[in-house]
């Protein structure tokens, strides 16, 4: 059996910790490797997650898991999913950076936001 010295163990843990910290840092060293799809569920009369952050060119997909119909409708006009019955999905691709608040046209108390960052 080979024993690991205290110095070797500390060096390993130090490097591992630095690697984990770099991987978890927001946006650190990560390139946008092409369009992504982000899922937003609709259940219990709420959008989950309520806020998503994406890059320009990414797509958000809303899927209704409620018994009631829902929509995702932009506050400032411009886009809408149309009516989504239980099990239905709709996708919107966002090309313009900015904050895009939305609500359900059937249940206006249901709100969400898509934050689009530049690529």
MODELLER restraints for C-alpha pairs under 7 A, 6 or more apart:
rsr = mdl.restraints
at = mdl.atoms
rsr.add(forms.Gaussian(group=physical.xy_distance, feature=features.Distance(at['CA:22:A'], at['CA:28:A']), mean=6.63, stdev=0.5))
rsr.add(forms.Gaussian(group=physical.xy_distance, feature=features.Distance(at['CA:32:A'], at['CA:119:A']), mean=6.63, stdev=0.5))
rsr.add(forms.Gaussian(group=physical.xy_distance, feature=features.Distance(at['CA:35:A'], at['CA:57:A']), mean=5.65, stdev=0.5))
rsr.add(forms.Gaussian(group=physical.xy_distance, feature=features.Distance(at['CA:35:A'], at['CA:58:A']), mean=4.76, stdev=0.5))
rsr.add(forms.Gaussian(group=physical.xy_distance, feature=features.Distance(at['CA:36:A'], at['CA:58:A']), mean=4.89, stdev=0.5))
rsr.add(forms.Gaussian(group=physical.xy_distance, feature=features.Distance(at['CA:36:A'], at['CA:59:A']), mean=6.19, stdev=0.5))
rsr.add(forms.Gaussian(group=physical.xy_distance, feature=features.Distance(at['CA:37:A'], at['CA:58:A']), mean=6.03, stdev=0.5))
rsr.add(forms.Gaussian(group=physical.xy_distance, feature=features.Distance(at['CA:37:A'], at['CA:59:A']), mean=4.77, stdev=0.5))
rsr.add(forms.Gaussian(group=physical.xy_distance, feature=features.Distance(at['CA:37:A'], at['CA:60:A']), mean=5.71, stdev=0.5))
rsr.add(forms.Gaussian(group=physical.xy_distance, feature=features.Distance(at['CA:37:A'], at['CA:61:A']), mean=6.84, stdev=0.5))
rsr.add(forms.Gaussian(group=physical.xy_distance, feature=features.Distance(at['CA:38:A'], at['CA:59:A']), mean=6.23, stdev=0.5))
rsr.add(forms.Gaussian(group=physical.xy_distance, feature=features.Distance(at['CA:38:A'], at['CA:60:A']), mean=4.78, stdev=0.5))
rsr.add(forms.Gaussian(group=physical.xy_distance, feature=features.Distance(at['CA:38:A'], at['CA:61:A']), mean=6.07, stdev=0.5))
rsr.add(forms.Gaussian(group=physical.xy_distance, feature=features.Distance(at['CA:39:A'], at['CA:60:A']), mean=5.93, stdev=0.5))
rsr.add(forms.Gaussian(group=physical.xy_distance, feature=features.Distance(at['CA:39:A'], at['CA:61:A']), mean=4.92, stdev=0.5))
rsr.add(forms.Gaussian(group=physical.xy_distance, feature=features.Distance(at['CA:39:A'], at['CA:62:A']), mean=6.11, stdev=0.5))
rsr.add(forms.Gaussian(group=physical.xy_distance, feature=features.Distance(at['CA:40:A'], at['CA:47:A']), mean=6.44, stdev=0.5))
rsr.add(forms.Gaussian(group=physical.xy_distance, feature=features.Distance(at['CA:40:A'], at['CA:48:A']), mean=5.46, stdev=0.5))
rsr.add(forms.Gaussian(group=physical.xy_distance, feature=features.Distance(at['CA:40:A'], at['CA:49:A']), mean=5.99, stdev=0.5))
rsr.add(forms.Gaussian(group=physical.xy_distance, feature=features.Distance(at['CA:40:A'], at['CA:61:A']), mean=5.99, stdev=0.5))
rsr.add(forms.Gaussian(group=physical.xy_distance, feature=features.Distance(at['CA:40:A'], at['CA:62:A']), mean=4.77, stdev=0.5))
rsr.add(forms.Gaussian(group=physical.xy_distance, feature=features.Distance(at['CA:40:A'], at['CA:63:A']), mean=6.46, stdev=0.5))
rsr.add(forms.Gaussian(group=physical.xy_distance, feature=features.Distance(at['CA:41:A'], at['CA:47:A']), mean=5.79, stdev=0.5))
rsr.add(forms.Gaussian(group=physical.xy_distance, feature=features.Distance(at['CA:41:A'], at['CA:48:A']), mean=5.04, stdev=0.5))
rsr.add(forms.Gaussian(group=physical.xy_distance, feature=features.Distance(at['CA:41:A'], at['CA:62:A']), mean=5.75, stdev=0.5))
rsr.add(forms.Gaussian(group=physical.xy_distance, feature=features.Distance(at['CA:41:A'], at['CA:63:A']), mean=5.08, stdev=0.5))
rsr.add(forms.Gaussian(group=physical.xy_distance, feature=features.Distance(at['CA:41:A'], at['CA:64:A']), mean=6.23, stdev=0.5))
rsr.add(forms.Gaussian(group=physical.xy_distance, feature=features.Distance(at['CA:41:A'], at['CA:65:A']), mean=6.90, stdev=0.5))
rsr.add(forms.Gaussian(group=physical.xy_distance, feature=features.Distance(at['CA:42:A'], at['CA:48:A']), mean=6.22, stdev=0.5))
rsr.add(forms.Gaussian(group=physical.xy_distance, feature=features.Distance(at['CA:42:A'], at['CA:62:A']), mean=6.98, stdev=0.5))
rsr.add(forms.Gaussian(group=physical.xy_distance, feature=features.Distance(at['CA:42:A'], at['CA:63:A']), mean=5.94, stdev=0.5))
rsr.add(forms.Gaussian(group=physical.xy_distance, feature=features.Distance(at['CA:42:A'], at['CA:64:A']), mean=4.67, stdev=0.5))
rsr.add(forms.Gaussian(group=physical.xy_distance, feature=features.Distance(at['CA:42:A'], at['CA:65:A']), mean=5.54, stdev=0.5))
rsr.add(forms.Gaussian(group=physical.xy_distance, feature=features.Distance(at['CA:42:A'], at['CA:66:A']), mean=6.51, stdev=0.5))
rsr.add(forms.Gaussian(group=physical.xy_distance, feature=features.Distance(at['CA:43:A'], at['CA:64:A']), mean=6.62, stdev=0.5))
rsr.add(forms.Gaussian(group=physical.xy_distance, feature=features.Distance(at['CA:43:A'], at['CA:65:A']), mean=5.13, stdev=0.5))
rsr.add(forms.Gaussian(group=physical.xy_distance, feature=features.Distance(at['CA:43:A'], at['CA:66:A']), mean=4.88, stdev=0.5))
rsr.add(forms.Gaussian(group=physical.xy_distance, feature=features.Distance(at['CA:44:A'], at['CA:66:A']), mean=6.41, stdev=0.5))
rsr.add(forms.Gaussian(group=physical.xy_distance, feature=features.Distance(at['CA:45:A'], at['CA:110:A']), mean=6.57, stdev=0.5))
rsr.add(forms.Gaussian(group=physical.xy_distance, feature=features.Distance(at['CA:46:A'], at['CA:110:A']), mean=5.65, stdev=0.5))
rsr.add(forms.Gaussian(group=physical.xy_distance, feature=features.Distance(at['CA:47:A'], at['CA:112:A']), mean=6.39, stdev=0.5))
rsr.add(forms.Gaussian(group=physical.xy_distance, feature=features.Distance(at['CA:50:A'], at['CA:112:A']), mean=4.66, stdev=0.5))
rsr.add(forms.Gaussian(group=physical.xy_distance, feature=features.Distance(at['CA:50:A'], at['CA:113:A']), mean=6.39, stdev=0.5))
rsr.add(forms.Gaussian(group=physical.xy_distance, feature=features.Distance(at['CA:51:A'], at['CA:112:A']), mean=5.65, stdev=0.5))
rsr.add(forms.Gaussian(group=physical.xy_distance, feature=features.Distance(at['CA:51:A'], at['CA:113:A']), mean=4.70, stdev=0.5))
rsr.add(forms.Gaussian(group=physical.xy_distance, feature=features.Distance(at['CA:51:A'], at['CA:114:A']), mean=5.81, stdev=0.5))
rsr.add(forms.Gaussian(group=physical.xy_distance, feature=features.Distance(at['CA:52:A'], at['CA:113:A']), mean=6.54, stdev=0.5))
rsr.add(forms.Gaussian(group=physical.xy_distance, feature=features.Distance(at['CA:52:A'], at['CA:114:A']), mean=5.10, stdev=0.5))
rsr.add(forms.Gaussian(group=physical.xy_distance, feature=features.Distance(at['CA:52:A'], at['CA:115:A']), mean=6.13, stdev=0.5))
rsr.add(forms.Gaussian(group=physical.xy_distance, feature=features.Distance(at['CA:53:A'], at['CA:114:A']), mean=5.98, stdev=0.5))
rsr.add(forms.Gaussian(group=physical.xy_distance, feature=features.Distance(at['CA:53:A'], at['CA:115:A']), mean=4.60, stdev=0.5))
rsr.add(forms.Gaussian(group=physical.xy_distance, feature=features.Distance(at['CA:53:A'], at['CA:116:A']), mean=5.93, stdev=0.5))
rsr.add(forms.Gaussian(group=physical.xy_distance, feature=features.Distance(at['CA:54:A'], at['CA:115:A']), mean=6.21, stdev=0.5))
rsr.add(forms.Gaussian(group=physical.xy_distance, feature=features.Distance(at['CA:54:A'], at['CA:116:A']), mean=5.03, stdev=0.5))
rsr.add(forms.Gaussian(group=physical.xy_distance, feature=features.Distance(at['CA:54:A'], at['CA:117:A']), mean=6.15, stdev=0.5))
rsr.add(forms.Gaussian(group=physical.xy_distance, feature=features.Distance(at['CA:55:A'], at['CA:116:A']), mean=5.20, stdev=0.5))
rsr.add(forms.Gaussian(group=physical.xy_distance, feature=features.Distance(at['CA:55:A'], at['CA:117:A']), mean=4.67, stdev=0.5))
rsr.add(forms.Gaussian(group=physical.xy_distance, feature=features.Distance(at['CA:55:A'], at['CA:118:A']), mean=5.72, stdev=0.5))
rsr.add(forms.Gaussian(group=physical.xy_distance, feature=features.Distance(at['CA:55:A'], at['CA:119:A']), mean=5.50, stdev=0.5))
rsr.add(forms.Gaussian(group=physical.xy_distance, feature=features.Distance(at['CA:56:A'], at['CA:94:A']), mean=5.77, stdev=0.5))
rsr.add(forms.Gaussian(group=physical.xy_distance, feature=features.Distance(at['CA:56:A'], at['CA:95:A']), mean=4.69, stdev=0.5))
rsr.add(forms.Gaussian(group=physical.xy_distance, feature=features.Distance(at['CA:56:A'], at['CA:96:A']), mean=5.90, stdev=0.5))
rsr.add(forms.Gaussian(group=physical.xy_distance, feature=features.Distance(at['CA:56:A'], at['CA:97:A']), mean=5.91, stdev=0.5))
rsr.add(forms.Gaussian(group=physical.xy_distance, feature=features.Distance(at['CA:56:A'], at['CA:116:A']), mean=5.75, stdev=0.5))
rsr.add(forms.Gaussian(group=physical.xy_distance, feature=features.Distance(at['CA:56:A'], at['CA:117:A']), mean=5.94, stdev=0.5))
rsr.add(forms.Gaussian(group=physical.xy_distance, feature=features.Distance(at['CA:56:A'], at['CA:118:A']), mean=5.43, stdev=0.5))
rsr.add(forms.Gaussian(group=physical.xy_distance, feature=features.Distance(at['CA:56:A'], at['CA:119:A']), mean=5.64, stdev=0.5))
rsr.add(forms.Gaussian(group=physical.xy_distance, feature=features.Distance(at['CA:57:A'], at['CA:93:A']), mean=6.18, stdev=0.5))
rsr.add(forms.Gaussian(group=physical.xy_distance, feature=features.Distance(at['CA:57:A'], at['CA:94:A']), mean=5.51, stdev=0.5))
rsr.add(forms.Gaussian(group=physical.xy_distance, feature=features.Distance(at['CA:57:A'], at['CA:95:A']), mean=4.84, stdev=0.5))
rsr.add(forms.Gaussian(group=physical.xy_distance, feature=features.Distance(at['CA:58:A'], at['CA:93:A']), mean=5.68, stdev=0.5))
rsr.add(forms.Gaussian(group=physical.xy_distance, feature=features.Distance(at['CA:58:A'], at['CA:94:A']), mean=5.98, stdev=0.5))
rsr.add(forms.Gaussian(group=physical.xy_distance, feature=features.Distance(at['CA:59:A'], at['CA:91:A']), mean=6.42, stdev=0.5))
rsr.add(forms.Gaussian(group=physical.xy_distance, feature=features.Distance(at['CA:59:A'], at['CA:92:A']), mean=5.48, stdev=0.5))
rsr.add(forms.Gaussian(group=physical.xy_distance, feature=features.Distance(at['CA:59:A'], at['CA:93:A']), mean=4.07, stdev=0.5))
rsr.add(forms.Gaussian(group=physical.xy_distance, feature=features.Distance(at['CA:59:A'], at['CA:94:A']), mean=6.21, stdev=0.5))
rsr.add(forms.Gaussian(group=physical.xy_distance, feature=features.Distance(at['CA:60:A'], at['CA:91:A']), mean=5.59, stdev=0.5))
rsr.add(forms.Gaussian(group=physical.xy_distance, feature=features.Distance(at['CA:60:A'], at['CA:92:A']), mean=5.48, stdev=0.5))
rsr.add(forms.Gaussian(group=physical.xy_distance, feature=features.Distance(at['CA:60:A'], at['CA:93:A']), mean=6.38, stdev=0.5))
rsr.add(forms.Gaussian(group=physical.xy_distance, feature=features.Distance(at['CA:61:A'], at['CA:89:A']), mean=6.57, stdev=0.5))
rsr.add(forms.Gaussian(group=physical.xy_distance, feature=features.Distance(at['CA:61:A'], at['CA:90:A']), mean=5.58, stdev=0.5))
rsr.add(forms.Gaussian(group=physical.xy_distance, feature=features.Distance(at['CA:61:A'], at['CA:91:A']), mean=4.27, stdev=0.5))
rsr.add(forms.Gaussian(group=physical.xy_distance, feature=features.Distance(at['CA:61:A'], at['CA:92:A']), mean=6.59, stdev=0.5))
rsr.add(forms.Gaussian(group=physical.xy_distance, feature=features.Distance(at['CA:62:A'], at['CA:89:A']), mean=5.40, stdev=0.5))
rsr.add(forms.Gaussian(group=physical.xy_distance, feature=features.Distance(at['CA:62:A'], at['CA:90:A']), mean=5.48, stdev=0.5))
rsr.add(forms.Gaussian(group=physical.xy_distance, feature=features.Distance(at['CA:62:A'], at['CA:91:A']), mean=6.42, stdev=0.5))
rsr.add(forms.Gaussian(group=physical.xy_distance, feature=features.Distance(at['CA:63:A'], at['CA:87:A']), mean=6.54, stdev=0.5))
rsr.add(forms.Gaussian(group=physical.xy_distance, feature=features.Distance(at['CA:63:A'], at['CA:88:A']), mean=5.80, stdev=0.5))
rsr.add(forms.Gaussian(group=physical.xy_distance, feature=features.Distance(at['CA:63:A'], at['CA:89:A']), mean=4.25, stdev=0.5))
rsr.add(forms.Gaussian(group=physical.xy_distance, feature=features.Distance(at['CA:63:A'], at['CA:90:A']), mean=6.77, stdev=0.5))
rsr.add(forms.Gaussian(group=physical.xy_distance, feature=features.Distance(at['CA:64:A'], at['CA:70:A']), mean=6.98, stdev=0.5))
rsr.add(forms.Gaussian(group=physical.xy_distance, feature=features.Distance(at['CA:64:A'], at['CA:84:A']), mean=6.20, stdev=0.5))
rsr.add(forms.Gaussian(group=physical.xy_distance, feature=features.Distance(at['CA:64:A'], at['CA:85:A']), mean=6.39, stdev=0.5))
rsr.add(forms.Gaussian(group=physical.xy_distance, feature=features.Distance(at['CA:64:A'], at['CA:86:A']), mean=5.12, stdev=0.5))
rsr.add(forms.Gaussian(group=physical.xy_distance, feature=features.Distance(at['CA:64:A'], at['CA:87:A']), mean=5.48, stdev=0.5))
rsr.add(forms.Gaussian(group=physical.xy_distance, feature=features.Distance(at['CA:64:A'], at['CA:88:A']), mean=5.79, stdev=0.5))
rsr.add(forms.Gaussian(group=physical.xy_distance, feature=features.Distance(at['CA:64:A'], at['CA:89:A']), mean=6.46, stdev=0.5))
rsr.add(forms.Gaussian(group=physical.xy_distance, feature=features.Distance(at['CA:65:A'], at['CA:86:A']), mean=5.33, stdev=0.5))
rsr.add(forms.Gaussian(group=physical.xy_distance, feature=features.Distance(at['CA:65:A'], at['CA:87:A']), mean=5.79, stdev=0.5))
rsr.add(forms.Gaussian(group=physical.xy_distance, feature=features.Distance(at['CA:66:A'], at['CA:86:A']), mean=5.61, stdev=0.5))
rsr.add(forms.Gaussian(group=physical.xy_distance, feature=features.Distance(at['CA:67:A'], at['CA:86:A']), mean=5.57, stdev=0.5))
rsr.add(forms.Gaussian(group=physical.xy_distance, feature=features.Distance(at['CA:68:A'], at['CA:85:A']), mean=6.80, stdev=0.5))
rsr.add(forms.Gaussian(group=physical.xy_distance, feature=features.Distance(at['CA:68:A'], at['CA:86:A']), mean=6.93, stdev=0.5))
rsr.add(forms.Gaussian(group=physical.xy_distance, feature=features.Distance(at['CA:69:A'], at['CA:83:A']), mean=6.35, stdev=0.5))
rsr.add(forms.Gaussian(group=physical.xy_distance, feature=features.Distance(at['CA:69:A'], at['CA:84:A']), mean=5.45, stdev=0.5))
rsr.add(forms.Gaussian(group=physical.xy_distance, feature=features.Distance(at['CA:69:A'], at['CA:85:A']), mean=4.56, stdev=0.5))
rsr.add(forms.Gaussian(group=physical.xy_distance, feature=features.Distance(at['CA:69:A'], at['CA:86:A']), mean=6.61, stdev=0.5))
rsr.add(forms.Gaussian(group=physical.xy_distance, feature=features.Distance(at['CA:70:A'], at['CA:83:A']), mean=5.78, stdev=0.5))
rsr.add(forms.Gaussian(group=physical.xy_distance, feature=features.Distance(at['CA:70:A'], at['CA:84:A']), mean=5.28, stdev=0.5))
rsr.add(forms.Gaussian(group=physical.xy_distance, feature=features.Distance(at['CA:70:A'], at['CA:85:A']), mean=6.74, stdev=0.5))
rsr.add(forms.Gaussian(group=physical.xy_distance, feature=features.Distance(at['CA:70:A'], at['CA:104:A']), mean=5.81, stdev=0.5))
rsr.add(forms.Gaussian(group=physical.xy_distance, feature=features.Distance(at['CA:70:A'], at['CA:106:A']), mean=6.12, stdev=0.5))
rsr.add(forms.Gaussian(group=physical.xy_distance, feature=features.Distance(at['CA:71:A'], at['CA:81:A']), mean=5.68, stdev=0.5))
rsr.add(forms.Gaussian(group=physical.xy_distance, feature=features.Distance(at['CA:71:A'], at['CA:82:A']), mean=5.64, stdev=0.5))
rsr.add(forms.Gaussian(group=physical.xy_distance, feature=features.Distance(at['CA:71:A'], at['CA:83:A']), mean=5.21, stdev=0.5))
rsr.add(forms.Gaussian(group=physical.xy_distance, feature=features.Distance(at['CA:71:A'], at['CA:84:A']), mean=5.90, stdev=0.5))
rsr.add(forms.Gaussian(group=physical.xy_distance, feature=features.Distance(at['CA:71:A'], at['CA:104:A']), mean=4.73, stdev=0.5))
rsr.add(forms.Gaussian(group=physical.xy_distance, feature=features.Distance(at['CA:71:A'], at['CA:105:A']), mean=5.94, stdev=0.5))
rsr.add(forms.Gaussian(group=physical.xy_distance, feature=features.Distance(at['CA:72:A'], at['CA:80:A']), mean=5.69, stdev=0.5))
rsr.add(forms.Gaussian(group=physical.xy_distance, feature=features.Distance(at['CA:72:A'], at['CA:81:A']), mean=5.43, stdev=0.5))
rsr.add(forms.Gaussian(group=physical.xy_distance, feature=features.Distance(at['CA:72:A'], at['CA:102:A']), mean=6.08, stdev=0.5))
rsr.add(forms.Gaussian(group=physical.xy_distance, feature=features.Distance(at['CA:72:A'], at['CA:103:A']), mean=5.55, stdev=0.5))
rsr.add(forms.Gaussian(group=physical.xy_distance, feature=features.Distance(at['CA:72:A'], at['CA:104:A']), mean=5.11, stdev=0.5))
rsr.add(forms.Gaussian(group=physical.xy_distance, feature=features.Distance(at['CA:73:A'], at['CA:79:A']), mean=6.31, stdev=0.5))
rsr.add(forms.Gaussian(group=physical.xy_distance, feature=features.Distance(at['CA:73:A'], at['CA:80:A']), mean=4.34, stdev=0.5))
rsr.add(forms.Gaussian(group=physical.xy_distance, feature=features.Distance(at['CA:73:A'], at['CA:81:A']), mean=6.54, stdev=0.5))
rsr.add(forms.Gaussian(group=physical.xy_distance, feature=features.Distance(at['CA:73:A'], at['CA:102:A']), mean=5.16, stdev=0.5))
rsr.add(forms.Gaussian(group=physical.xy_distance, feature=features.Distance(at['CA:73:A'], at['CA:103:A']), mean=5.34, stdev=0.5))
rsr.add(forms.Gaussian(group=physical.xy_distance, feature=features.Distance(at['CA:73:A'], at['CA:104:A']), mean=5.96, stdev=0.5))
rsr.add(forms.Gaussian(group=physical.xy_distance, feature=features.Distance(at['CA:73:A'], at['CA:105:A']), mean=6.45, stdev=0.5))
rsr.add(forms.Gaussian(group=physical.xy_distance, feature=features.Distance(at['CA:74:A'], at['CA:80:A']), mean=6.18, stdev=0.5))
rsr.add(forms.Gaussian(group=physical.xy_distance, feature=features.Distance(at['CA:74:A'], at['CA:100:A']), mean=6.79, stdev=0.5))
rsr.add(forms.Gaussian(group=physical.xy_distance, feature=features.Distance(at['CA:74:A'], at['CA:101:A']), mean=6.01, stdev=0.5))
rsr.add(forms.Gaussian(group=physical.xy_distance, feature=features.Distance(at['CA:74:A'], at['CA:102:A']), mean=4.25, stdev=0.5))
rsr.add(forms.Gaussian(group=physical.xy_distance, feature=features.Distance(at['CA:74:A'], at['CA:103:A']), mean=6.63, stdev=0.5))
rsr.add(forms.Gaussian(group=physical.xy_distance, feature=features.Distance(at['CA:75:A'], at['CA:101:A']), mean=5.63, stdev=0.5))
rsr.add(forms.Gaussian(group=physical.xy_distance, feature=features.Distance(at['CA:75:A'], at['CA:102:A']), mean=5.02, stdev=0.5))
rsr.add(forms.Gaussian(group=physical.xy_distance, feature=features.Distance(at['CA:75:A'], at['CA:103:A']), mean=6.83, stdev=0.5))
rsr.add(forms.Gaussian(group=physical.xy_distance, feature=features.Distance(at['CA:81:A'], at['CA:90:A']), mean=5.70, stdev=0.5))
rsr.add(forms.Gaussian(group=physical.xy_distance, feature=features.Distance(at['CA:96:A'], at['CA:116:A']), mean=6.90, stdev=0.5))
rsr.add(forms.Gaussian(group=physical.xy_distance, feature=features.Distance(at['CA:97:A'], at['CA:116:A']), mean=4.51, stdev=0.5))
rsr.add(forms.Gaussian(group=physical.xy_distance, feature=features.Distance(at['CA:97:A'], at['CA:117:A']), mean=5.00, stdev=0.5))
rsr.add(forms.Gaussian(group=physical.xy_distance, feature=features.Distance(at['CA:97:A'], at['CA:118:A']), mean=5.49, stdev=0.5))
rsr.add(forms.Gaussian(group=physical.xy_distance, feature=features.Distance(at['CA:98:A'], at['CA:115:A']), mean=5.91, stdev=0.5))
rsr.add(forms.Gaussian(group=physical.xy_distance, feature=features.Distance(at['CA:98:A'], at['CA:116:A']), mean=5.13, stdev=0.5))
rsr.add(forms.Gaussian(group=physical.xy_distance, feature=features.Distance(at['CA:98:A'], at['CA:117:A']), mean=6.60, stdev=0.5))
rsr.add(forms.Gaussian(group=physical.xy_distance, feature=features.Distance(at['CA:99:A'], at['CA:113:A']), mean=6.89, stdev=0.5))
rsr.add(forms.Gaussian(group=physical.xy_distance, feature=features.Distance(at['CA:99:A'], at['CA:114:A']), mean=5.97, stdev=0.5))
rsr.add(forms.Gaussian(group=physical.xy_distance, feature=features.Distance(at['CA:99:A'], at['CA:115:A']), mean=4.57, stdev=0.5))
rsr.add(forms.Gaussian(group=physical.xy_distance, feature=features.Distance(at['CA:99:A'], at['CA:116:A']), mean=6.26, stdev=0.5))
rsr.add(forms.Gaussian(group=physical.xy_distance, feature=features.Distance(at['CA:100:A'], at['CA:113:A']), mean=5.53, stdev=0.5))
rsr.add(forms.Gaussian(group=physical.xy_distance, feature=features.Distance(at['CA:100:A'], at['CA:114:A']), mean=5.01, stdev=0.5))
rsr.add(forms.Gaussian(group=physical.xy_distance, feature=features.Distance(at['CA:100:A'], at['CA:115:A']), mean=6.18, stdev=0.5))
rsr.add(forms.Gaussian(group=physical.xy_distance, feature=features.Distance(at['CA:101:A'], at['CA:112:A']), mean=5.88, stdev=0.5))
rsr.add(forms.Gaussian(group=physical.xy_distance, feature=features.Distance(at['CA:101:A'], at['CA:113:A']), mean=4.29, stdev=0.5))
rsr.add(forms.Gaussian(group=physical.xy_distance, feature=features.Distance(at['CA:101:A'], at['CA:114:A']), mean=6.39, stdev=0.5))
rsr.add(forms.Gaussian(group=physical.xy_distance, feature=features.Distance(at['CA:102:A'], at['CA:111:A']), mean=5.67, stdev=0.5))
rsr.add(forms.Gaussian(group=physical.xy_distance, feature=features.Distance(at['CA:102:A'], at['CA:112:A']), mean=5.27, stdev=0.5))
rsr.add(forms.Gaussian(group=physical.xy_distance, feature=features.Distance(at['CA:102:A'], at['CA:113:A']), mean=5.87, stdev=0.5))
rsr.add(forms.Gaussian(group=physical.xy_distance, feature=features.Distance(at['CA:103:A'], at['CA:110:A']), mean=5.45, stdev=0.5))
rsr.add(forms.Gaussian(group=physical.xy_distance, feature=features.Distance(at['CA:103:A'], at['CA:111:A']), mean=4.22, stdev=0.5))
rsr.add(forms.Gaussian(group=physical.xy_distance, feature=features.Distance(at['CA:103:A'], at['CA:112:A']), mean=6.14, stdev=0.5))
rsr.add(forms.Gaussian(group=physical.xy_distance, feature=features.Distance(at['CA:104:A'], at['CA:110:A']), mean=5.62, stdev=0.5))
rsr.add(forms.Gaussian(group=physical.xy_distance, feature=features.Distance(at['CA:104:A'], at['CA:111:A']), mean=6.73, stdev=0.5))
